[in-house]
Amino acid sequence: MSTKSISNKTKVALVGFGTIGSGVARLLLAEGPRLARAAGIPIELAHVVDPDLKRPRNVTLPEGLLSNDLDRALGDPDVRVVIELIGGTGVAREVVLRALDAGKNVVTANKALVATHGPELFERARRVGRTIAFEAAVAGGLPVIATIGQSLTANRIESIEAILNGTCNFILTHMEQYGLDYADVLAEAQRLGYAEADPTLDVNGADATQKLAILAQMAFGATVDWRDIPRAGIDSIGLSDLLCAEMTGHRIRLIAAARRSPEGIELSVGPTLVPEDAPLADVQGAFNAVSIVGDMAGPIFLQGYGAGQNPTASAVVADVIDTIAGRTAITQAALELWSTPSREPATVRDPATIAGRFYLRVNVQKELDAAAQLSRVLAEHQTPVDSLTQYDDEDSQNLAGIVFLTGQTTEGRIAAAVQQMETLPFVHPEIVRCRVADA
Amino acid sequence: MSTKSISNKTKVALVGFGTIGSGVARLLLAEGPRLARAAGIPIELAHVVDPDLKRPRNVTLPEGLLSNDLDRALGDPDVRVVIELIGGTGVAREVVLRALDAGKNVVTANKALVATHGPELFERARRVGRTIAFEAAVAGGLPVIATIGQSLTANRIESIEAILNGTCNFILTHMEQYGLDYADVLAEAQRLGYAEADPTLDVNGADATQKLAILAQMAFGATVDWRDIPRAGIDSIGLSDLLCAEMTGHRIRLIAAARRSPEGIELSVGPTLVPEDAPLADVQGAFNAVSIVGDMAGPIFLQGYGAGQNPTASAVVADVIDTIAGRTAITQAALELWSTPSREPATVRDPATIAGRFYLRVNVQKELDAAAQLSRVLAEHQTPVDSLTQYDDEDSQNLAGIVFLTGQTTEGRIAAAVQQMETLPFVHPEIVRCRVADA
């Protein structure tokens, strides 16, 4: 696969020398003999490229390795693999395309890039006969890409339900465990480094949705713009929601879900009531977890760290080894990722038609018939009510929370019902809506 | 890798047409296009070999496929892969060696064969330039071999703790859930098909120990005769043990454990008190689960079906695809399985020196100072006592159970203490001993 395969070592270039990049560099420099055995040939970190040459990192590079000269790295004919750890979809996209055009294979941890520009990048990779490996882009150190793309190839995947954002899981489980409010836990998560200073892309579900789009491509061949996947974040979830969920035997997790149905692939991301005896309900703190159902293997559950310097470096370097050893090229030829596949292309189901049960919390100005009026709205939208709970607001005598667990309905009906509820004069924004996962 | 790689299809032969064989045959026959995409070439099931040509199976083979003629299958030059599903270590070993000598690659689900004859089989495979894939031999449909051998290659594995026998886990969790005795649950497990008519190799831990020996080779390069691994079964575990464990915040699972230590690889299989908040404590029924700690990835937890027709067929056919596509050859060249490795060979630690905490239940004829005498024995063997509980036997006024949780000691000291306790006149056999897993 390389013109240099008769050489006695393989060179790699690392572009993006931040936290993950430092972890990857340290691993490549420190574990040479072990990685050489795994790859079949010694791996030499030959270039580290970053505009910031001064910032202190927790790895010491050999003299002359770090530069801001991308051209030199891409122009080195001995470099077979370029590791992109810049992040984002701008410069990173340019670097990946240029690396492919220069004949390099690419390894990336960049979910935003793969989810947004997958079709363009993989078309280019196929055209130039190179590969793009991205295990680290979804669930960090957890081998979910390898499990779907390789270990479960004999299966038709039926469904995936996953916790793909450690920040959200830390916040929800910390609220649950210590009885704290969202804002307090978010502040603590920021203090501990589990949440960014600007946590928007984590808590609004965008990060998990990008990862789900990648899994939907891997498992179902479903090509979807991640921005078209129905998505809700956790920022509206209060402690009262966790308590209400608990009373009905559930815990709330931010779940990214993909499911095969006769009408197409069902995709959604949002806070979800998970039965308390399901493995996903036991996932605590910053862990990620993925539950995959194959028609032959049955349910498979994976849990591990989805982010962080070392777990992500573990996945990046495994991809580097797979690429050099030749497994990535074999796997990607079979997977036909983001291409016009030789099989029937998967269609994505209209989200409005996806069936399910729902949890609604409506904050209301106390009125005698508030619950009745809200129930009537649900009835008008063909949505049965399985249970209804009303409780007084702790902070105001005039306010109450009304919680519904619905029977089977559709996303579209619930959306319409919620929209209509919000026009009622006694209803306070915003109405909290969660899916209820099947037991 | 094959002289026939320019052909437009690849032939495989299946040897052993029992439950798993039927599942594999059905999958290969029913899912041709999907498997062809994954393998890069259509896969033709060309021979099914079994001495029993009459027994009904839940798959219908095309005319002429089933025979008892192994020579014909091995003599077919178009066959690239032989799937061994005979089981056991006699005929199966002969078939695998003959298949390798005939230039075939082998896929097997046979943990007893790989654990017992690994060195011989892999030496032969290397000599003839062929591969032996065995994902299905450990934890069935759960991709634990692929995770260790491929996804975690950038890691130094620190430890593995695993539930590798679904029958034992079904029995223990069923006792726990319904408050039933071992014998009653075993009978029910046999009725439901979760336990064999002769369950010896499951309940005495031999099956789990064979699988652990394979994992120890994969993860640490430790070559060990599985019969040398300290092993205890679950047949001495009573309901009272489950209750005593629960009182101290534990659940009892049959755990196969491998751990790297400065003194060598620590290996053991036996009933173990697992902290109730550990993922392994939540594993219910016939599931298998594997908890792997890598120095970079941190803890990774996998759960799924470790046996059964479809899960096992899923892993077997994934191996067939990996073998045909060429990934297996790449991976096995790097892993140097059961060979004289290019790295420092791993030593297995003397089991007697392995440190840990222990649970002991001693049934005694009631005597005033029974607990004191037993405690004195532990003290004589440098074993501190963390807690001591005495309870009356439900069936006899004259009997009592005395339960110890020890502090840190060694396997050797505990074994000696137990041996000495058994010489005391008021002690009834047999003393139940479990390891206590670290929190």
Interface residues (C-beta under 8 A of the other chain):
Chain A: G23 L27 E31 P33 R34 L35 R37 A38 A39 G40 E135 G141 L142 P143 A146 T147 Q150 S151 L152 T153 A154 N155 R156 P279 D282 G294 D295 M296 A297 G298 P299 I300 F301 L302 Q303 G304 Y305 G308 N310 P311 A313 S314 A315 V317 A318 I321 D322 A325 G326 R327 I330 T331 A333 A334 E336 S342 R343
Chain B: G23 L27 E31 P33 R34 L35 R37 A38 A39 G40 E135 G141 L142 P143 A146 T147 Q150 S151 L152 T153 A154 N155 R156 P279 D282 G294 D295 M296 A297 G298 P299 I300 F301 L302 Q303 G304 Y305 G308 N310 P311 A313 S314 A315 V317 A318 I321 D322 A325 G326 R327 I330 T331 A333 A334 E336 S342 R343
